[in-house]
Amino acid sequence: MAVAEDLGVEADVVLYMKEPPDRAALENLVKILVDPVEDLVRKDSKFKKLELDADDFVGNPEAVVDILEQHKALLQRPIVVKGNKAIVGRPKDRIAELLG
């Protein structure tokens, strides 16, 4: 991750499509997420193809975990975790704020 390297911070990169987070990891992620929980779900063409309703995920950690467990490609990225805080790393200056 270029932002972490620029800051001189060591970072582990998780290739979530090869090693998707399990339910326990997703549940922990929603607990430590600084952003609204619904921000973890990508609202892209796959989301539309599945005919999902974005309102179903607003403030609903269980629904977010359920959909991400079933459809790992819907996980928003990058997710940056530092200690007991996690953020969606978009825009990328947010990463510098968390890691800096």
C-alpha positions as CSV (number, residue, x, y, z in Angstrom):
1,M,0.0,0.0,0.0
2,A,1.7,3.1,-1.3
3,V,0.3,5.5,1.4
4,A,1.6,3.3,4.2
5,E,5.0,3.1,2.5
6,D,5.1,6.9,2.0
7,L,4.5,7.3,5.7
8,G,7.1,4.7,6.6
9,V,4.5,2.5,8.2
10,E,4.7,-1.3,7.9
11,A,1.4,-2.7,6.6
12,D,0.0,-6.2,6.0
13,V,-1.9,-6.4,2.8
14,V,-4.7,-9.0,2.8
15,L,-5.8,-10.2,-0.6
16,Y,-9.5,-10.6,0.4
17,M,-10.5,-12.5,-2.8
18,K,-7.9,-15.2,-2.1
19,E,-8.2,-15.1,1.7
20,P,-11.7,-13.7,2.5
21,P,-12.4,-12.7,6.1
22,D,-14.5,-15.2,7.9
23,R,-17.7,-14.3,9.8
24,A,-15.8,-13.6,13.1
25,A,-13.4,-11.2,11.3
26,L,-16.2,-9.4,9.6
27,E,-18.1,-9.1,12.9
28,N,-15.0,-7.6,14.5
29,L,-14.5,-5.3,11.6
30,V,-18.0,-3.8,11.9
31,K,-17.4,-3.3,15.6
32,I,-14.2,-1.2,15.1
33,L,-15.3,0.6,12.0
34,V,-15.2,4.4,12.4
35,D,-17.4,4.8,9.3
36,P,-21.0,4.0,9.0
37,V,-21.3,0.2,8.7
38,E,-23.1,0.4,5.3
39,D,-19.9,1.9,3.8
40,L,-18.3,-1.6,3.9
41,V,-20.6,-2.7,1.1
42,R,-19.7,-1.7,-2.4
43,K,-22.7,-0.4,-4.3
44,D,-21.4,-1.4,-7.8
45,S,-22.7,-3.4,-10.7
46,K,-22.6,-6.7,-8.8
47,F,-24.7,-5.0,-6.1
48,K,-27.2,-3.9,-8.7
49,K,-27.2,-7.3,-10.4
50,L,-28.1,-8.9,-7.1
51,E,-31.0,-6.4,-6.9
52,L,-30.0,-5.4,-3.4
53,D,-31.4,-2.3,-1.6
54,A,-28.8,0.0,-0.1
55,D,-31.2,1.0,2.6
56,D,-31.2,-2.6,4.0
57,F,-27.6,-2.1,5.2
58,V,-27.9,1.3,6.8
59,G,-27.0,0.9,10.5
60,N,-27.4,-2.9,10.2
61,P,-24.2,-4.6,11.0
62,E,-25.7,-8.1,10.8
63,A,-27.0,-7.5,7.3
64,V,-23.6,-6.2,6.3
65,V,-21.8,-9.2,7.7
66,D,-24.3,-11.6,6.0
67,I,-23.9,-10.0,2.6
68,L,-20.1,-9.8,2.8
69,E,-19.9,-13.4,3.9
70,Q,-22.0,-14.5,0.9
71,H,-20.5,-12.1,-1.7
72,K,-16.9,-11.2,-0.8
73,A,-16.5,-9.1,-3.9
74,L,-18.9,-6.6,-2.3
75,L,-16.4,-5.7,0.4
76,Q,-15.4,-2.1,0.0
77,R,-11.6,-1.5,-0.3
78,P,-9.2,-0.7,0.9
79,I,-10.1,-1.2,4.5
80,V,-7.3,0.0,6.8
81,V,-7.1,-1.2,10.4
82,K,-4.8,0.3,13.1
83,G,-5.2,-1.0,16.6
84,N,-8.9,-0.9,17.5
85,K,-10.0,1.4,14.6
86,A,-10.8,0.6,11.0
87,I,-11.7,2.9,8.2
88,V,-12.7,2.7,4.5
89,G,-9.6,4.1,2.9
90,R,-11.3,6.3,0.4
91,P,-10.3,9.0,-0.4
92,K,-6.8,7.9,0.3
93,D,-5.9,10.9,2.4
94,R,-8.0,9.2,5.1
95,I,-5.4,6.5,5.3
96,A,-2.7,9.1,6.1
97,E,-4.9,10.5,8.9
98,L,-5.3,7.1,10.5
99,L,-1.7,5.9,10.1
100,G,0.0,9.3,10.5
